[in-house]
Amino acid sequence: MSSSASVPALRGAPADPNALDPKVWPEGAHRDEAGRLVVGGVDAAALAARFGTPLYVVDEQVARSRAARTRAAFERAAASVGTSVTVYYAGKAFLSGAVVRWMTDEGLAIDVATGGEFAVALAAGAEPARIGFHGNNKSLSEIERAVAAGVGTIIIDSEVEVRRVADAASRAGRVQRVRLRVNSGVHASTHEFLATAHEDQKFGIALPDAARVVADIRSHDSLDFVGLHCHIGSQIFDAAGFAESAERLLSVHAELSAVAPVPELNLGGGFGIAYTEADEPAPIEEIADGIARAVARACERLGVPVPRLAFEPGRSIIGPAGVTLYTVGTVKPVPTDEGWRHYVSVDGGMSDNIRTAMYGAAYTARLASRVSDEPASLVRVVGKHCESGDVVVDHDWIPHDVAPGDLLAVAATGAYCWSLASNYNHVPRPPVVAVSGGVARVIVHGETEEDLLARDAGLSDHDDDAHGVTA
Ligand SMILES: Cc1ncc(COP(=O)(O)O)c(C=O)c1O
């Protein structure tokens, strides 16, 4: 994920503040005769009446078809350069039992970053051999559990982890397939990338150290080195950064191949999506072809066979499938340097979508319960938390008569919203509802205040010693 907060550039007023840009809203989302937003065949007012707000809504068919399209795009691109590919779904974007099943049904493998994500994937029936296990600080118990369960690959992130995984594998009597995460020095976001010699961040190891660490990996009988891994960033709109990174990785891959065959190369995830009409990500087919061609060119130059490829998209699969529904509570006109801005307060906020506060992410908001002929007003959608940075949508334009009680929908919230949700201010996390073919069902239950109180030992452990521990 990207890591630096910024302020989204001010967008101009749209021609129609009721319009649903198909590039931003889940495919097939539309308004019914009453002007209500309909997603997956279910109208927003019915969803809000049945499940309450805030509510995460995920269109199952959109998630599935994006998974299938991504797999097909990479399979075609890989075949065109004489190799094959595994597409992992990056569970950190949003993982639940239902989502694991959608992804595995569509032929994707699963990428997990913690023991918790691994547990969800296993419980949902993912084949352990089709799971990749990441993490810059995996605990010994996470490593042992993964090895014992027969995890497909462990992505080694530091030198110290080589021995930890090797020992766990030999104790379990297994040979564990591992990749090594390296920093290619390429950082990318949207349509720009920055190529540097060094990286000042916590993941992976420097590319010049790779040969030494791989030699260490290869010295362990309990480890099977399958290839290098790199993830250059998130919300990337074209193939250029991946191509540059692949070139850098493949020079080291070629050196390693001179010692023993290296069957795979994993280029991570990070494919971008449209959060607003200003975003123009290239089609995934174009990105897949661009990367495959760059890999093939580099392999030809270096005189090595084209390795099997692997990718780990999360956001580009699940992000556009999601919307969040909120109820408007207050509307407050506030004078600013640019004129009047309406602060529209909704019943959720940074506890269900931290991306705006954390990354300066831009989002699109629309009235969901009706349309209006009123002219558009510049609004900032804010939450109910005790924090002035509690902003859900930095700015957008919605009809001037937006009022308490209106339903508001925020688009493209399928990725990194529920998964980053918190209980700040003791606000219970909302449920996640899947919609498909006019039917809605809960796929993650929401929390209640009782749930939060039940976890408070000072309130719930009445008979126990809640005041201290005696040995
Ligand atoms: C190693 C790795 N792979 C894949 C991803 C998924 O990225 P995205 O959801 O942008 O596709 C991430 C995101 O942080 C990552 O760190």
The ligand as an SDF file (V2000), in Angstrom:
LIG
                    3D

 16 16  0  0  0  0  0  0  0  0999 V2000
    3.5510   -8.0370   -0.9860 C   0  0  0  0  0  0  0  0  0  0  0  0
    2.2600   -7.4830   -1.4410 C   0  0  0  0  0  0  0  0  0  0  0  0
    1.5980   -8.1190   -2.4200 N   0  0  0  0  0  0  0  0  0  0  0  0
    0.4170   -7.6610   -2.8680 C   0  0  0  0  0  0  0  0  0  0  0  0
   -0.1540   -6.5130   -2.3430 C   0  0  0  0  0  0  0  0  0  0  0  0
   -1.4900   -6.0650   -2.8560 C   0  0  0  0  0  0  0  0  0  0  0  0
   -1.4550   -4.7930   -3.4080 O   0  0  0  0  0  0  0  0  0  0  0  0
   -2.7460   -4.2270   -4.1400 P   0  0  0  0  0  0  0  0  0  0  0  0
   -3.8990   -4.4600   -3.2380 O   0  0  0  0  0  0  0  0  0  0  0  0
   -2.4580   -2.7880   -4.3410 O   0  0  0  0  0  0  0  0  0  0  0  0
   -2.8790   -4.9910   -5.4270 O   0  0  0  0  0  0  0  0  0  0  0  0
    0.5150   -5.8110   -1.3350 C   0  0  0  0  0  0  0  0  0  0  0  0
   -0.0650   -4.5760   -0.7630 C   0  0  0  0  0  0  0  0  0  0  0  0
    0.3990   -3.9650    0.1460 O   0  0  0  0  0  0  0  0  0  0  0  0
    1.7630   -6.3130   -0.8740 C   0  0  0  0  0  0  0  0  0  0  0  0
    2.4270   -5.6930    0.1040 O   0  0  0  0  0  0  0  0  0  0  0  0
  1  2  1  0
  2  3  1  0
  2 15  2  0
  3  4  2  0
  4  5  1  0
  5  6  1  0
  5 12  2  0
  6  7  1  0
  7  8  1  0
  8  9  2  0
  8 10  1  0
  8 11  1  0
 12 13  1  0
 12 15  1  0
 13 14  2  0
 15 16  1  0
M  END
$$$$
